Amino acid sequence: MERIREIASVVFKALTLAMGVAVVVLSRLGSLDEKTAVCLLGIGLTCAGIALLSKQ
């Protein structure tokens, strides 16, 4: 059970990083509107919150 929690934590941290990078890259390419950027950053922030809460 502990191994599953560790894997989930790593996955959520990776998703957090991936969403941040995706927003930066897509905005630099000029193919990202504000609504989509906020949605992607919201997903990343949610994943970060889950990863932080799972540590407790």
mmCIF entry with sequence, helices, sheets and N, C-alpha, C, O atoms, coordinates in Angstrom:
data_MODEL
# 
_entry.id   MODEL 
# 
_entity.id                         1 
_entity.type                       polymer 
_entity.pdbx_number_of_molecules   1 
# 
_entity_poly.entity_id                      1 
_entity_poly.type                           'polypeptide(L)' 
_entity_poly.nstd_linkage                   no 
_entity_poly.nstd_monomer                   no 
_entity_poly.pdbx_seq_one_letter_code       MERIREIASVVFKALTLAMGVAVVVLSRLGSLDEKTAVCLLGIGLTCAGIALLSKQ 
_entity_poly.pdbx_seq_one_letter_code_can   MERIREIASVVFKALTLAMGVAVVVLSRLGSLDEKTAVCLLGIGLTCAGIALLSKQ 
_entity_poly.pdbx_strand_id                 A 
# 
loop_
_entity_poly_seq.entity_id 
_entity_poly_seq.num 
_entity_poly_seq.mon_id 
_entity_poly_seq.hetero 
1 1  MET n 
1 2  GLU n 
1 3  ARG n 
1 4  ILE n 
1 5  ARG n 
1 6  GLU n 
1 7  ILE n 
1 8  ALA n 
1 9  SER n 
1 10 VAL n 
1 11 VAL n 
1 12 PHE n 
1 13 LYS n 
1 14 ALA n 
1 15 LEU n 
1 16 THR n 
1 17 LEU n 
1 18 ALA n 
1 19 MET n 
1 20 GLY n 
1 21 VAL n 
1 22 ALA n 
1 23 VAL n 
1 24 VAL n 
1 25 VAL n 
1 26 LEU n 
1 27 SER n 
1 28 ARG n 
1 29 LEU n 
1 30 GLY n 
1 31 SER n 
1 32 LEU n 
1 33 ASP n 
1 34 GLU n 
1 35 LYS n 
1 36 THR n 
1 37 ALA n 
1 38 VAL n 
1 39 CYS n 
1 40 LEU n 
1 41 LEU n 
1 42 GLY n 
1 43 ILE n 
1 44 GLY n 
1 45 LEU n 
1 46 THR n 
1 47 CYS n 
1 48 ALA n 
1 49 GLY n 
1 50 ILE n 
1 51 ALA n 
1 52 LEU n 
1 53 LEU n 
1 54 SER n 
1 55 LYS n 
1 56 GLN n 
# 
_struct_asym.id          A 
_struct_asym.entity_id   1 
# 
loop_
_struct_conf.conf_type_id 
_struct_conf.id 
_struct_conf.pdbx_PDB_helix_id 
_struct_conf.beg_label_comp_id 
_struct_conf.beg_label_asym_id 
_struct_conf.beg_label_seq_id 
_struct_conf.pdbx_beg_PDB_ins_code 
_struct_conf.end_label_comp_id 
_struct_conf.end_label_asym_id 
_struct_conf.end_label_seq_id 
_struct_conf.pdbx_end_PDB_ins_code 
_struct_conf.beg_auth_comp_id 
_struct_conf.beg_auth_asym_id 
_struct_conf.beg_auth_seq_id 
_struct_conf.end_auth_comp_id 
_struct_conf.end_auth_asym_id 
_struct_conf.end_auth_seq_id 
_struct_conf.pdbx_PDB_helix_class 
_struct_conf.details 
_struct_conf.pdbx_PDB_helix_length 
HELX_P HELX_P1 AA1 GLU A 2  ? LEU A 29 ? GLU A 2  LEU A 29 1 ? 28 
HELX_P HELX_P2 AA2 GLU A 34 ? SER A 54 ? GLU A 34 SER A 54 1 ? 21 
# 
_struct_conf_type.id          HELX_P 
_struct_conf_type.criteria    ? 
_struct_conf_type.reference   ? 
# 
loop_
_atom_site.group_PDB 
_atom_site.id 
_atom_site.type_symbol 
_atom_site.label_atom_id 
_atom_site.label_alt_id 
_atom_site.label_comp_id 
_atom_site.label_asym_id 
_atom_site.label_entity_id 
_atom_site.label_seq_id 
_atom_site.pdbx_PDB_ins_code 
_atom_site.Cartn_x 
_atom_site.Cartn_y 
_atom_site.Cartn_z 
_atom_site.occupancy 
_atom_site.B_iso_or_equiv 
_atom_site.pdbx_formal_charge 
_atom_site.auth_seq_id 
_atom_site.auth_comp_id 
_atom_site.auth_asym_id 
_atom_site.auth_atom_id 
_atom_site.pdbx_PDB_model_num 
ATOM 1   N N  . MET A 1 1  ? 0.823  -1.193 0.000   1.00 0.00 ? 1  MET A N  1 
ATOM 2   C CA . MET A 1 1  ? 0.000  0.000  0.000   1.00 0.00 ? 1  MET A CA 1 
ATOM 3   C C  . MET A 1 1  ? 0.869  1.260  0.000   1.00 0.00 ? 1  MET A C  1 
ATOM 4   O O  . MET A 1 1  ? 0.538  2.242  -0.664  1.00 0.00 ? 1  MET A O  1 
ATOM 5   N N  . GLU A 1 2  ? 1.966  1.235  0.733   1.00 0.00 ? 2  GLU A N  1 
ATOM 6   C CA . GLU A 1 2  ? 2.863  2.393  0.797   1.00 0.00 ? 2  GLU A CA 1 
ATOM 7   C C  . GLU A 1 2  ? 3.521  2.636  -0.551  1.00 0.00 ? 2  GLU A C  1 
ATOM 8   O O  . GLU A 1 2  ? 3.736  3.787  -0.933  1.00 0.00 ? 2  GLU A O  1 
ATOM 9   N N  . ARG A 1 3  ? 3.842  1.582  -1.273  1.00 0.00 ? 3  ARG A N  1 
ATOM 10  C CA . ARG A 1 3  ? 4.463  1.712  -2.597  1.00 0.00 ? 3  ARG A CA 1 
ATOM 11  C C  . ARG A 1 3  ? 3.519  2.414  -3.568  1.00 0.00 ? 3  ARG A C  1 
ATOM 12  O O  . ARG A 1 3  ? 3.960  3.218  -4.390  1.00 0.00 ? 3  ARG A O  1 
ATOM 13  N N  . ILE A 1 4  ? 2.232  2.116  -3.478  1.00 0.00 ? 4  ILE A N  1 
ATOM 14  C CA . ILE A 1 4  ? 1.243  2.754  -4.349  1.00 0.00 ? 4  ILE A CA 1 
ATOM 15  C C  . ILE A 1 4  ? 1.168  4.246  -4.052  1.00 0.00 ? 4  ILE A C  1 
ATOM 16  O O  . ILE A 1 4  ? 1.063  5.056  -4.972  1.00 0.00 ? 4  ILE A O  1 
ATOM 17  N N  . ARG A 1 5  ? 1.221  4.611  -2.791  1.00 0.00 ? 5  ARG A N  1 
ATOM 18  C CA . ARG A 1 5  ? 1.193  6.030  -2.420  1.00 0.00 ? 5  ARG A CA 1 
ATOM 19  C C  . ARG A 1 5  ? 2.431  6.763  -2.930  1.00 0.00 ? 5  ARG A C  1 
ATOM 20  O O  . ARG A 1 5  ? 2.342  7.908  -3.375  1.00 0.00 ? 5  ARG A O  1 
ATOM 21  N N  . GLU A 1 6  ? 3.573  6.108  -2.866  1.00 0.00 ? 6  GLU A N  1 
ATOM 22  C CA . GLU A 1 6  ? 4.806  6.722  -3.379  1.00 0.00 ? 6  GLU A CA 1 
ATOM 23  C C  . GLU A 1 6  ? 4.712  6.947  -4.888  1.00 0.00 ? 6  GLU A C  1 
ATOM 24  O O  . GLU A 1 6  ? 5.094  8.005  -5.388  1.00 0.00 ? 6  GLU A O  1 
ATOM 25  N N  . ILE A 1 7  ? 4.208  5.960  -5.599  1.00 0.00 ? 7  ILE A N  1 
ATOM 26  C CA . ILE A 1 7  ? 4.063  6.084  -7.049  1.00 0.00 ? 7  ILE A CA 1 
ATOM 27  C C  . ILE A 1 7  ? 3.069  7.187  -7.390  1.00 0.00 ? 7  ILE A C  1 
ATOM 28  O O  . ILE A 1 7  ? 3.321  7.992  -8.286  1.00 0.00 ? 7  ILE A O  1 
ATOM 29  N N  . ALA A 1 8  ? 1.948  7.232  -6.688  1.00 0.00 ? 8  ALA A N  1 
ATOM 30  C CA . ALA A 1 8  ? 0.947  8.270  -6.931  1.00 0.00 ? 8  ALA A CA 1 
ATOM 31  C C  . ALA A 1 8  ? 1.526  9.655  -6.670  1.00 0.00 ? 8  ALA A C  1 
ATOM 32  O O  . ALA A 1 8  ? 1.253  10.596 -7.414  1.00 0.00 ? 8  ALA A O  1 
ATOM 33  N N  . SER A 1 9  ? 2.318  9.777  -5.624  1.00 0.00 ? 9  SER A N  1 
ATOM 34  C CA . SER A 1 9  ? 2.940  11.060 -5.311  1.00 0.00 ? 9  SER A CA 1 
ATOM 35  C C  . SER A 1 9  ? 3.876  11.505 -6.428  1.00 0.00 ? 9  SER A C  1 
ATOM 36  O O  . SER A 1 9  ? 3.875  12.674 -6.814  1.00 0.00 ? 9  SER A O  1 
ATOM 37  N N  . VAL A 1 10 ? 4.668  10.584 -6.944  1.00 0.00 ? 10 VAL A N  1 
ATOM 38  C CA . VAL A 1 10 ? 5.580  10.909 -8.046  1.00 0.00 ? 10 VAL A CA 1 
ATOM 39  C C  . VAL A 1 10 ? 4.789  11.288 -9.295  1.00 0.00 ? 10 VAL A C  1 
ATOM 40  O O  . VAL A 1 10 ? 5.165  12.224 -10.001 1.00 0.00 ? 10 VAL A O  1 
ATOM 41  N N  . VAL A 1 11 ? 3.718  10.587 -9.570  1.00 0.00 ? 11 VAL A N  1 
ATOM 42  C CA . VAL A 1 11 ? 2.897  10.882 -10.749 1.00 0.00 ? 11 VAL A CA 1 
ATOM 43  C C  . VAL A 1 11 ? 2.291  12.275 -10.638 1.00 0.00 ? 11 VAL A C  1 
ATOM 44  O O  . VAL A 1 11 ? 2.310  13.033 -11.608 1.00 0.00 ? 11 VAL A O  1 
ATOM 45  N N  . PHE A 1 12 ? 1.753  12.625 -9.471  1.00 0.00 ? 12 PHE A N  1 
ATOM 46  C CA . PHE A 1 12 ? 1.163  13.948 -9.305  1.00 0.00 ? 12 PHE A CA 1 
ATOM 47  C C  . PHE A 1 12 ? 2.211  15.055 -9.398  1.00 0.00 ? 12 PHE A C  1 
ATOM 48  O O  . PHE A 1 12 ? 1.931  16.124 -9.940  1.00 0.00 ? 12 PHE A O  1 
ATOM 49  N N  . LYS A 1 13 ? 3.401  14.815 -8.882  1.00 0.00 ? 13 LYS A N  1 
ATOM 50  C CA . LYS A 1 13 ? 4.475  15.804 -9.005  1.00 0.00 ? 13 LYS A CA 1 
ATOM 51  C C  . LYS A 1 13 ? 4.896  15.966 -10.455 1.00 0.00 ? 13 LYS A C  1 
ATOM 52  O O  . LYS A 1 13 ? 5.154  17.081 -10.909 1.00 0.00 ? 13 LYS A O  1 
ATOM 53  N N  . ALA A 1 14 ? 4.965  14.858 -11.185 1.00 0.00 ? 14 ALA A N  1 
ATOM 54  C CA . ALA A 1 14 ? 5.332  14.923 -12.602 1.00 0.00 ? 14 ALA A CA 1 
ATOM 55  C C  . ALA A 1 14 ? 4.264  15.662 -13.412 1.00 0.00 ? 14 ALA A C  1 
ATOM 56  O O  . ALA A 1 14 ? 4.592  16.435 -14.312 1.00 0.00 ? 14 ALA A O  1 
ATOM 57  N N  . LEU A 1 15 ? 3.006  15.429 -13.096 1.00 0.00 ? 15 LEU A N  1 
ATOM 58  C CA . LEU A 1 15 ? 1.929  16.141 -13.787 1.00 0.00 ? 15 LEU A CA 1 
ATOM 59  C C  . LEU A 1 15 ? 1.975  17.633 -13.493 1.00 0.00 ? 15 LEU A C  1 
ATOM 60  O O  . LEU A 1 15 ? 1.712  18.452 -14.374 1.00 0.00 ? 15 LEU A O  1 
ATOM 61  N N  . THR A 1 16 ? 2.310  17.986 -12.258 1.00 0.00 ? 16 THR A N  1 
ATOM 62  C CA . THR A 1 16 ? 2.450  19.395 -11.907 1.00 0.00 ? 16 THR A CA 1 
ATOM 63  C C  . THR A 1 16 ? 3.511  20.055 -12.772 1.00 0.00 ? 16 THR A C  1 
ATOM 64  O O  . THR A 1 16 ? 3.279  21.121 -13.343 1.00 0.00 ? 16 THR A O  1 
ATOM 65  N N  . LEU A 1 17 ? 4.661  19.430 -12.866 1.00 0.00 ? 17 LEU A N  1 
ATOM 66  C CA . LEU A 1 17 ? 5.744  19.960 -13.685 1.00 0.00 ? 17 LEU A CA 1 
ATOM 67  C C  . LEU A 1 17 ? 5.350  19.997 -15.159 1.00 0.00 ? 17 LEU A C  1 
ATOM 68  O O  . LEU A 1 17 ? 5.615  20.984 -15.845 1.00 0.00 ? 17 LEU A O  1 
ATOM 69  N N  . ALA A 1 18 ? 4.731  18.949 -15.642 1.00 0.00 ? 18 ALA A N  1 
ATOM 70  C CA . ALA A 1 18 ? 4.348  18.869 -17.051 1.00 0.00 ? 18 ALA A CA 1 
ATOM 71  C C  . ALA A 1 18 ? 3.355  19.965 -17.432 1.00 0.00 ? 18 ALA A C  1 
ATOM 72  O O  . ALA A 1 18 ? 3.469  20.549 -18.510 1.00 0.00 ? 18 ALA A O  1 
ATOM 73  N N  . MET A 1 19 ? 2.402  20.248 -16.578 1.00 0.00 ? 19 MET A N  1 
ATOM 74  C CA . MET A 1 19 ? 1.426  21.292 -16.880 1.00 0.00 ? 19 MET A CA 1 
ATOM 75  C C  . MET A 1 19 ? 2.085  22.662 -16.916 1.00 0.00 ? 19 MET A C  1 
ATOM 76  O O  . MET A 1 19 ? 1.766  23.478 -17.781 1.00 0.00 ? 19 MET A O  1 
ATOM 77  N N  . GLY A 1 20 ? 2.991  22.923 -15.997 1.00 0.00 ? 20 GLY A N  1 
ATOM 78  C CA . GLY A 1 20 ? 3.707  24.193 -16.003 1.00 0.00 ? 20 GLY A CA 1 
ATOM 79  C C  . GLY A 1 20 ? 4.541  24.366 -17.254 1.00 0.00 ? 20 GLY A C  1 
ATOM 80  O O  . GLY A 1 20 ? 4.528  25.429 -17.875 1.00 0.00 ? 20 GLY A O  1 
ATOM 81  N N  . VAL A 1 21 ? 5.261  23.330 -17.624 1.00 0.00 ? 21 VAL A N  1 
ATOM 82  C CA . VAL A 1 21 ? 6.093  23.385 -18.831 1.00 0.00 ? 21 VAL A CA 1 
ATOM 83  C C  . VAL A 1 21 ? 5.222  23.527 -20.072 1.00 0.00 ? 21 VAL A C  1 
ATOM 84  O O  . VAL A 1 21 ? 5.563  24.279 -20.985 1.00 0.00 ? 21 VAL A O  1 
ATOM 85  N N  . ALA A 1 22 ? 4.115  22.822 -20.113 1.00 0.00 ? 22 ALA A N  1 
ATOM 86  C CA . ALA A 1 22 ? 3.217  22.902 -21.268 1.00 0.00 ? 22 ALA A CA 1 
ATOM 87  C C  . ALA A 1 22 ? 2.690  24.320 -21.457 1.00 0.00 ? 22 ALA A C  1 
ATOM 88  O O  . ALA A 1 22 ? 2.619  24.812 -22.583 1.00 0.00 ? 22 ALA A O  1 
ATOM 89  N N  . VAL A 1 23 ? 2.324  24.969 -20.372 1.00 0.00 ? 23 VAL A N  1 
ATOM 90  C CA . VAL A 1 23 ? 1.808  26.337 -20.471 1.00 0.00 ? 23 VAL A CA 1 
ATOM 91  C C  . VAL A 1 23 ? 2.899  27.282 -20.982 1.00 0.00 ? 23 VAL A C  1 
ATOM 92  O O  . VAL A 1 23 ? 2.635  28.121 -21.843 1.00 0.00 ? 23 VAL A O  1 
ATOM 93  N N  . VAL A 1 24 ? 4.103  27.153 -20.467 1.00 0.00 ? 24 VAL A N  1 
ATOM 94  C CA . VAL A 1 24 ? 5.191  28.027 -20.899 1.00 0.00 ? 24 VAL A CA 1 
ATOM 95  C C  . VAL A 1 24 ? 5.503  27.811 -22.382 1.00 0.00 ? 24 VAL A C  1 
ATOM 96  O O  . VAL A 1 24 ? 5.615  28.773 -23.143 1.00 0.00 ? 24 VAL A O  1 
ATOM 97  N N  . VAL A 1 25 ? 5.639  26.563 -22.783 1.00 0.00 ? 25 VAL A N  1 
ATOM 98  C CA . VAL A 1 25 ? 6.003  26.264 -24.173 1.00 0.00 ? 25 VAL A CA 1 
ATOM 99  C C  . VAL A 1 25 ? 4.894  26.698 -25.131 1.00 0.00 ? 25 VAL A C  1 
ATOM 100 O O  . VAL A 1 25 ? 5.163  27.344 -26.144 1.00 0.00 ? 25 VAL A O  1 
ATOM 101 N N  . LEU A 1 26 ? 3.663  26.347 -24.816 1.00 0.00 ? 26 LEU A N  1 
ATOM 102 C CA . LEU A 1 26 ? 2.561  26.701 -25.713 1.00 0.00 ? 26 LEU A CA 1 
ATOM 103 C C  . LEU A 1 26 ? 2.350  28.205 -25.800 1.00 0.00 ? 26 LEU A C  1 
ATOM 104 O O  . LEU A 1 26 ? 1.994  28.718 -26.860 1.00 0.00 ? 26 LEU A O  1 
ATOM 105 N N  . SER A 1 27 ? 2.562  28.911 -24.706 1.00 0.00 ? 27 SER A N  1 
ATOM 106 C CA . SER A 1 27 ? 2.406  30.363 -24.761 1.00 0.00 ? 27 SER A CA 1 
ATOM 107 C C  . SER A 1 27 ? 3.530  31.003 -25.580 1.00 0.00 ? 27 SER A C  1 
ATOM 108 O O  . SER A 1 27 ? 3.297  31.971 -26.305 1.00 0.00 ? 27 SER A O  1 
ATOM 109 N N  . ARG A 1 28 ? 4.747  30.464 -25.466 1.00 0.00 ? 28 ARG A N  1 
ATOM 110 C CA . ARG A 1 28 ? 5.859  30.985 -26.272 1.00 0.00 ? 28 ARG A CA 1 
ATOM 111 C C  . ARG A 1 28 ? 5.640  30.720 -27.759 1.00 0.00 ? 28 ARG A C  1 
ATOM 112 O O  . ARG A 1 28 ? 6.064  31.511 -28.601 1.00 0.00 ? 28 ARG A O  1 
ATOM 113 N N  . LEU A 1 29 ? 4.985  29.619 -28.081 1.00 0.00 ? 29 LEU A N  1 
ATOM 114 C CA . LEU A 1 29 ? 4.682  29.310 -29.474 1.00 0.00 ? 29 LEU A CA 1 
ATOM 115 C C  . LEU A 1 29 ? 3.499  30.122 -29.998 1.00 0.00 ? 29 LEU A C  1 
ATOM 116 O O  . LEU A 1 29 ? 3.248  30.162 -31.202 1.00 0.00 ? 29 LEU A O  1 
ATOM 117 N N  . GLY A 1 30 ? 2.784  30.762 -29.091 1.00 0.00 ? 30 GLY A N  1 
ATOM 118 C CA . GLY A 1 30 ? 1.641  31.579 -29.487 1.00 0.00 ? 30 GLY A CA 1 
ATOM 119 C C  . GLY A 1 30 ? 0.391  30.792 -29.797 1.00 0.00 ? 30 GLY A C  1 
ATOM 120 O O  . GLY A 1 30 ? -0.509 31.305 -30.464 1.00 0.00 ? 30 GLY A O  1 
ATOM 121 N N  . SER A 1 31 ? 0.312  29.578 -29.338 1.00 0.00 ? 31 SER A N  1 
ATOM 122 C CA . SER A 1 31 ? -0.855 28.741 -29.647 1.00 0.00 ? 31 SER A CA 1 
ATOM 123 C C  . SER A 1 31 ? -1.667 28.395 -28.402 1.00 0.00 ? 31 SER A C  1 
ATOM 124 O O  . SER A 1 31 ? -2.256 27.318 -28.313 1.00 0.00 ? 31 SER A O  1 
ATOM 125 N N  . LEU A 1 32 ? -1.692 29.313 -27.450 1.00 0.00 ? 32 LEU A N  1 
ATOM 126 C CA . LEU A 1 32 ? -2.399 29.045 -26.196 1.00 0.00 ? 32 LEU A CA 1 
ATOM 127 C C  . LEU A 1 32 ? -3.240 30.255 -25.836 1.00 0.00 ? 32 LEU A C  1 
ATOM 128 O O  . LEU A 1 32 ? -2.729 31.370 -25.733 1.00 0.00 ? 32 LEU A O  1 
ATOM 129 N N  . ASP A 1 33 ? -4.541 30.029 -25.643 1.00 0.00 ? 33 ASP A N  1 
ATOM 130 C CA . ASP A 1 33 ? -5.380 31.128 -25.179 1.00 0.00 ? 33 ASP A CA 1 
ATOM 131 C C  . ASP A 1 33 ? -5.451 31.123 -23.649 1.00 0.00 ? 33 ASP A C  1 
ATOM 132 O O  . ASP A 1 33 ? -5.041 30.161 -22.999 1.00 0.00 ? 33 ASP A O  1 
ATOM 133 N N  . GLU A 1 34 ? -5.968 32.191 -23.101 1.00 0.00 ? 34 GLU A N  1 
ATOM 134 C CA . GLU A 1 34 ? -5.963 32.370 -21.647 1.00 0.00 ? 34 GLU A CA 1 
ATOM 135 C C  . GLU A 1 34 ? -6.793 31.324 -20.921 1.00 0.00 ? 34 GLU A C  1 
ATOM 136 O O  . GLU A 1 34 ? -6.402 30.846 -19.856 1.00 0.00 ? 34 GLU A O  1 
ATOM 137 N N  . LYS A 1 35 ? -7.929 30.969 -21.489 1.00 0.00 ? 35 LYS A N  1 
ATOM 138 C CA . LYS A 1 35 ? -8.815 29.998 -20.847 1.00 0.00 ? 35 LYS A CA 1 
ATOM 139 C C  . LYS A 1 35 ? -8.135 28.633 -20.707 1.00 0.00 ? 35 LYS A C  1 
ATOM 140 O O  . LYS A 1 35 ? -8.223 27.992 -19.660 1.00 0.00 ? 35 LYS A O  1 
ATOM 141 N N  . THR A 1 36 ? -7.473 28.207 -21.748 1.00 0.00 ? 36 THR A N  1 
ATOM 142 C CA . THR A 1 36 ? -6.769 26.928 -21.719 1.00 0.00 ? 36 THR A CA 1 
ATOM 143 C C  . THR A 1 36 ? -5.589 26.973 -20.757 1.00 0.00 ? 36 THR A C  1 
ATOM 144 O O  . THR A 1 36 ? -5.327 26.003 -20.045 1.00 0.00 ? 36 THR A O  1 
ATOM 145 N N  . ALA A 1 37 ? -4.877 28.099 -20.734 1.00 0.00 ? 37 ALA A N  1 
ATOM 146 C CA . ALA A 1 37 ? -3.734 28.242 -19.830 1.00 0.00 ? 37 ALA A CA 1 
ATOM 147 C C  . ALA A 1 37 ? -4.179 28.134 -18.375 1.00 0.00 ? 37 ALA A C  1 
ATOM 148 O O  . ALA A 1 37 ? -3.544 27.448 -17.574 1.00 0.00 ? 37 ALA A O  1 
ATOM 149 N N  . VAL A 1 38 ? -5.264 28.809 -18.041 1.00 0.00 ? 38 VAL A N  1 
ATOM 150 C CA . VAL A 1 38 ? -5.767 28.749 -16.671 1.00 0.00 ? 38 VAL A CA 1 
ATOM 151 C C  . VAL A 1 38 ? -6.215 27.333 -16.323 1.00 0.00 ? 38 VAL A C  1 
ATOM 152 O O  . VAL A 1 38 ? -6.000 26.869 -15.204 1.00 0.00 ? 38 VAL A O  1 
ATOM 153 N N  . CYS A 1 39 ? -6.826 26.658 -17.267 1.00 0.00 ? 39 CYS A N  1 
ATOM 154 C CA . CYS A 1 39 ? -7.262 25.271 -17.037 1.00 0.00 ? 39 CYS A CA 1 
ATOM 155 C C  . CYS A 1 39 ? -6.065 24.359 -16.787 1.00 0.00 ? 39 CYS A C  1 
ATOM 156 O O  . CYS A 1 39 ? -6.082 23.558 -15.852 1.00 0.00 ? 39 CYS A O  1 
ATOM 157 N N  . LEU A 1 40 ? -5.033 24.471 -17.609 1.00 0.00 ? 40 LEU A N  1 
ATOM 158 C CA . LEU A 1 40 ? -3.840 23.632 -17.434 1.00 0.00 ? 40 LEU A CA 1 
ATOM 159 C C  . LEU A 1 40 ? -3.137 23.932 -16.112 1.00 0.00 ? 40 LEU A C  1 
ATOM 160 O O  . LEU A 1 40 ? -2.708 23.017 -15.409 1.00 0.00 ? 40 LEU A O  1 
ATOM 161 N N  . LEU A 1 41 ? -3.022 25.209 -15.781 1.00 0.00 ? 41 LEU A N  1 
ATOM 162 C CA . LEU A 1 41 ? -2.393 25.564 -14.506 1.00 0.00 ? 41 LEU A CA 1 
ATOM 163 C C  . LEU A 1 41 ? -3.235 25.107 -13.316 1.00 0.00 ? 41 LEU A C  1 
ATOM 164 O O  . LEU A 1 41 ? -2.697 24.746 -12.270 1.00 0.00 ? 41 LEU A O  1 
ATOM 165 N N  . GLY A 1 42 ? -4.546 25.126 -13.480 1.00 0.00 ? 42 GLY A N  1 
ATOM 166 C CA . GLY A 1 42 ? -5.426 24.618 -12.422 1.00 0.00 ? 42 GLY A CA 1 
ATOM 167 C C  . GLY A 1 42 ? -5.242 23.126 -12.196 1.00 0.00 ? 42 GLY A C  1 
ATOM 168 O O  . GLY A 1 42 ? -5.237 22.661 -11.056 1.00 0.00 ? 42 GLY A O  1 
ATOM 169 N N  . ILE A 1 43 ? -5.093 22.383 -13.277 1.00 0.00 ? 43 ILE A N  1 
ATOM 170 C CA . ILE A 1 43 ? -4.833 20.945 -13.158 1.00 0.00 ? 43 ILE A CA 1 
ATOM 171 C C  . ILE A 1 43 ? -3.502 20.714 -12.455 1.00 0.00 ? 43 ILE A C  1 
ATOM 172 O O  . ILE A 1 43 ? -3.395 19.858 -11.577 1.00 0.00 ? 43 ILE A O  1 
ATOM 173 N N  . GLY A 1 44 ? -2.485 21.483 -12.847 1.00 0.00 ? 44 GLY A N  1 
ATOM 174 C CA . GLY A 1 44 ? -1.178 21.359 -12.205 1.00 0.00 ? 44 GLY A CA 1 
ATOM 175 C C  . GLY A 1 44 ? -1.227 21.684 -10.725 1.00 0.00 ? 44 GLY A C  1 
ATOM 176 O O  . GLY A 1 44 ? -0.623 20.985 -9.911  1.00 0.00 ? 44 GLY A O  1 
ATOM 177 N N  . LEU A 1 45 ? -1.941 22.739 -10.375 1.00 0.00 ? 45 LEU A N  1 
ATOM 178 C CA . LEU A 1 45 ? -2.056 23.124 -8.967  1.00 0.00 ? 45 LEU A CA 1 
ATOM 179 C C  . LEU A 1 45 ? -2.821 22.081 -8.165  1.00 0.00 ? 45 LEU A C  1 
ATOM 180 O O  . LEU A 1 45 ? -2.483 21.813 -7.012  1.00 0.00 ? 45 LEU A O  1 
ATOM 181 N N  . THR A 1 46 ? -3.834 21.499 -8.759  1.00 0.00 ? 46 THR A N  1 
ATOM 182 C CA . THR A 1 46 ? -4.571 20.433 -8.081  1.00 0.00 ? 46 THR A CA 1 
ATOM 183 C C  . THR A 1 46 ? -3.674 19.224 -7.825  1.00 0.00 ? 46 THR A C  1 
ATOM 184 O O  . THR A 1 46 ? -3.714 18.636 -6.745  1.00 0.00 ? 46 THR A O  1 
ATOM 185 N N  . CYS A 1 47 ? -2.876 18.858 -8.807  1.00 0.00 ? 47 CYS A N  1 
ATOM 186 C CA . CYS A 1 47 ? -1.948 17.735 -8.641  1.00 0.00 ? 47 CYS A CA 1 
ATOM 187 C C  . CYS A 1 47 ? -0.914 18.037 -7.555  1.00 0.00 ? 47 CYS A C  1 
ATOM 188 O O  . CYS A 1 47 ? -0.557 17.155 -6.774  1.00 0.00 ? 47 CYS A O  1 
ATOM 189 N N  . ALA A 1 48 ? -0.438 19.274 -7.508  1.00 0.00 ? 48 ALA A N  1 
ATOM 190 C CA . ALA A 1 48 ? 0.523  19.651 -6.464  1.00 0.00 ? 48 ALA A CA 1 
ATOM 191 C C  . ALA A 1 48 ? -0.122 19.554 -5.086  1.00 0.00 ? 48 ALA A C  1 
ATOM 192 O O  . ALA A 1 48 ? 0.499  19.076 -4.136  1.00 0.00 ? 48 ALA A O  1 
ATOM 193 N N  . GLY A 1 49 ? -1.348 19.999 -4.981  1.00 0.00 ? 49 GLY A N  1 
ATOM 194 C CA . GLY A 1 49 ? -2.057 19.906 -3.706  1.00 0.00 ? 49 GLY A CA 1 
ATOM 195 C C  . GLY A 1 49 ? -2.263 18.472 -3.260  1.00 0.00 ? 49 GLY A C  1 
ATOM 196 O O  . GLY A 1 49 ? -2.089 18.154 -2.084  1.00 0.00 ? 49 GLY A O  1 
ATOM 197 N N  . ILE A 1 50 ? -2.630 17.612 -4.183  1.00 0.00 ? 50 ILE A N  1 
ATOM 198 C CA . ILE A 1 50 ? -2.826 16.200 -3.847  1.00 0.00 ? 50 ILE A CA 1 
ATOM 199 C C  . ILE A 1 50 ? -1.506 15.586 -3.392  1.00 0.00 ? 50 ILE A C  1 
ATOM 200 O O  . ILE A 1 50 ? -1.472 14.835 -2.417  1.00 0.00 ? 50 ILE A O  1 
ATOM 201 N N  . ALA A 1 51 ? -0.426 15.902 -4.091  1.00 0.00 ? 51 ALA A N  1 
ATOM 202 C CA . ALA A 1 51 ? 0.878  15.360 -3.727  1.00 0.00 ? 51 ALA A CA 1 
ATOM 203 C C  . ALA A 1 51 ? 1.297  15.835 -2.336  1.00 0.00 ? 51 ALA A C  1 
ATOM 204 O O  . ALA A 1 51 ? 1.843  15.061 -1.551  1.00 0.00 ? 51 ALA A O  1 
ATOM 205 N N  . LEU A 1 52 ? 1.043  17.096 -2.037  1.00 0.00 ? 52 LEU A N  1 
ATOM 206 C CA . LEU A 1 52 ? 1.398  17.623 -0.715  1.00 0.00 ? 52 LEU A CA 1 
ATOM 207 C C  . LEU A 1 52 ? 0.525  17.037 0.395   1.00 0.00 ? 52 LEU A C  1 
ATOM 208 O O  . LEU A 1 52 ? 1.017  16.741 1.484   1.00 0.00 ? 52 LEU A O  1 
ATOM 209 N N  . LEU A 1 53 ? -0.750 16.874 0.123   1.00 0.00 ? 53 LEU A N  1 
ATOM 210 C CA . LEU A 1 53 ? -1.652 16.321 1.131   1.00 0.00 ? 53 LEU A CA 1 
ATOM 211 C C  . LEU A 1 53 ? -1.409 14.831 1.375   1.00 0.00 ? 53 LEU A C  1 
ATOM 212 O O  . LEU A 1 53 ? -1.652 14.336 2.476   1.00 0.00 ? 53 LEU A O  1 
ATOM 213 N N  . SER A 1 54 ? -0.938 14.126 0.372   1.00 0.00 ? 54 SER A N  1 
ATOM 214 C CA . SER A 1 54 ? -0.707 12.696 0.539   1.00 0.00 ? 54 SER A CA 1 
ATOM 215 C C  . SER A 1 54 ? 0.513  12.422 1.435   1.00 0.00 ? 54 SER A C  1 
ATOM 216 O O  . SER A 1 54 ? 0.670  11.314 1.946   1.00 0.00 ? 54 SER A O  1 
ATOM 217 N N  . LYS A 1 55 ? 1.369  13.428 1.622   1.00 0.00 ? 55 LYS A N  1 
ATOM 218 C CA . LYS A 1 55 ? 2.532  13.258 2.497   1.00 0.00 ? 55 LYS A CA 1 
ATOM 219 C C  . LYS A 1 55 ? 2.132  13.175 3.969   1.00 0.00 ? 55 LYS A C  1 
ATOM 220 O O  . LYS A 1 55 ? 2.860  12.606 4.782   1.00 0.00 ? 55 LYS A O  1 
ATOM 221 N N  . GLN A 1 56 ? 0.984  13.738 4.309   1.00 0.00 ? 56 GLN A N  1 
ATOM 222 C CA . GLN A 1 56 ? 0.564  13.800 5.720   1.00 0.00 ? 56 GLN A CA 1 
ATOM 223 C C  . GLN A 1 56 ? -0.143 12.560 6.163   1.00 0.00 ? 56 GLN A C  1 
ATOM 224 O O  . GLN A 1 56 ? -0.554 12.464 7.319   1.00 0.00 ? 56 GLN A O  1 
# 
